[in-house]
């Protein structure tokens, strides 16, 4: 297991770009929600709107659980992006006692390219 303790996460509701900060290198990993446009379209067609929303909630919960499992080994985390997904993840982390000693900050940003995301993480942690 790596000893790096700083993690940057740029996210929206469909994917999260996890950036492990190791000076001067930022190593990335992408986690994608299984609820995408195609799943939504098929679900609406086959089961209706109510069941589509249930499926969306289930798959989004799975997406956040995957993120939680990736964050647990860090000491400092910055979550940023332009949607409410970052606040939703922060609320999940705040309710989980395993994260009480992890410094977590949430910052609103505009849409950023991969390079800009990495630069944001680098600047935040330096």
C-alpha positions as CSV (number, residue, x, y, z in Angstrom):
1,X,0.0,0.0,0.0
2,X,1.2,3.5,-0.8
3,X,2.0,5.9,2.0
4,X,0.7,8.9,0.1
5,X,-1.9,10.7,2.2
6,X,-3.3,13.4,-0.1
7,X,-6.0,12.9,-2.6
8,X,-7.8,15.3,-5.0
9,X,-11.1,14.3,-6.5
10,X,-12.7,16.1,-9.4
11,X,-16.2,14.8,-9.8
12,X,-19.7,15.0,-11.2
13,X,-22.5,12.5,-11.1
14,X,-21.2,10.3,-13.8
15,X,-17.5,10.0,-13.0
16,X,-14.7,10.9,-10.6
17,X,-11.1,11.6,-11.4
18,X,-9.1,10.6,-8.3
19,X,-5.6,12.1,-8.2
20,X,-3.1,10.8,-5.7
21,X,-0.8,13.6,-4.9
22,X,2.9,12.5,-4.7
23,X,5.3,15.4,-5.2
24,X,5.8,16.4,-8.0
25,X,3.7,13.7,-9.6
26,X,-0.1,13.4,-9.6
27,X,-1.2,9.8,-10.3
28,X,-4.8,9.5,-11.6
29,X,-7.6,7.0,-11.6
30,X,-11.1,7.3,-12.9
31,X,-14.2,5.8,-11.4
32,X,-17.4,5.8,-13.5
33,X,-21.0,5.5,-12.4
34,X,-22.8,2.7,-14.0
35,X,-25.9,4.9,-14.5
36,X,-25.3,6.5,-17.8
37,X,-27.5,7.9,-20.6
38,X,-27.9,4.5,-22.2
39,X,-29.0,2.8,-18.9
40,X,-31.4,5.7,-18.3
41,X,-32.9,5.4,-21.8
42,X,-33.3,1.6,-21.6
43,X,-34.7,1.7,-18.0
44,X,-37.3,4.3,-19.0
45,X,-38.3,2.3,-22.0
46,X,-38.5,-1.1,-20.2
47,X,-39.7,-0.3,-16.7
48,X,-41.0,3.3,-16.5
49,X,-39.9,6.5,-14.7
50,X,-40.4,5.3,-11.1
51,X,-38.3,2.2,-11.5
52,X,-35.7,4.2,-13.5
53,X,-35.3,6.6,-10.5
54,X,-34.9,3.6,-8.2
55,X,-32.2,2.1,-10.5
56,X,-30.5,5.5,-10.6
57,X,-30.4,5.8,-6.8
58,X,-29.1,2.3,-6.5
59,X,-26.3,2.8,-9.0
60,X,-25.4,6.2,-7.6
61,X,-25.1,4.7,-4.2
62,X,-22.8,2.1,-5.6
63,X,-20.7,4.8,-7.3
64,X,-20.3,6.7,-4.0
65,X,-19.5,3.5,-2.1
66,X,-16.7,2.8,-4.5
67,X,-15.4,6.4,-3.9
68,X,-15.6,5.9,-0.1
69,X,-13.5,2.7,-0.4
70,X,-10.9,4.6,-2.3
71,X,-10.7,7.6,0.1
72,X,-10.5,5.7,3.4
73,X,-6.6,5.4,3.4
74,X,-5.9,9.2,3.0
75,X,-5.3,11.9,5.6
76,X,-6.3,14.9,3.5
77,X,-8.8,15.1,0.6
78,X,-10.0,17.9,-1.6
79,X,-13.2,17.3,-3.5
80,X,-13.9,19.7,-6.3
81,X,-16.1,20.2,-9.4
82,X,-19.1,22.0,-10.7
83,X,-22.0,19.8,-9.7
84,X,-23.7,18.9,-6.4
85,X,-22.1,15.5,-6.5
86,X,-19.2,16.7,-4.4
87,X,-21.5,17.9,-1.7
88,X,-23.4,14.6,-1.8
89,X,-20.2,12.7,-1.4
90,X,-19.1,15.0,1.5
91,X,-22.4,14.4,3.3
92,X,-21.8,10.6,3.0
93,X,-18.3,11.0,4.4
94,X,-19.4,13.3,7.2
95,X,-21.9,10.7,8.4
96,X,-19.2,7.9,8.5
97,X,-17.1,7.8,11.7
98,X,-14.2,6.3,9.8
99,X,-13.6,9.7,8.2
100,X,-13.7,11.9,11.4
101,X,-9.9,12.3,11.4
102,X,-9.5,12.9,7.7
103,X,-9.3,16.6,6.6
104,X,-11.9,16.9,3.8
105,X,-12.5,20.2,1.9
106,X,-15.1,20.8,-0.9
107,X,-14.5,23.5,-3.5
108,X,-16.8,24.7,-6.3
109,X,-14.9,25.0,-9.6
110,X,-15.7,25.4,-13.3
111,X,-15.3,22.6,-15.8
112,X,-11.6,21.8,-15.9
113,X,-9.5,19.8,-18.4
114,X,-7.5,16.8,-17.0
115,X,-4.4,19.0,-17.0
116,X,-6.2,21.8,-15.1
117,X,-7.5,19.3,-12.6
118,X,-4.0,18.0,-11.9
119,X,-2.7,21.5,-11.7
120,X,-5.5,22.4,-9.2
121,X,-4.5,19.4,-7.0
122,X,-0.8,20.3,-7.2
123,X,-1.5,23.9,-6.3
124,X,-3.8,23.0,-3.5
125,X,-1.4,20.7,-1.8
126,X,1.8,22.7,-2.3
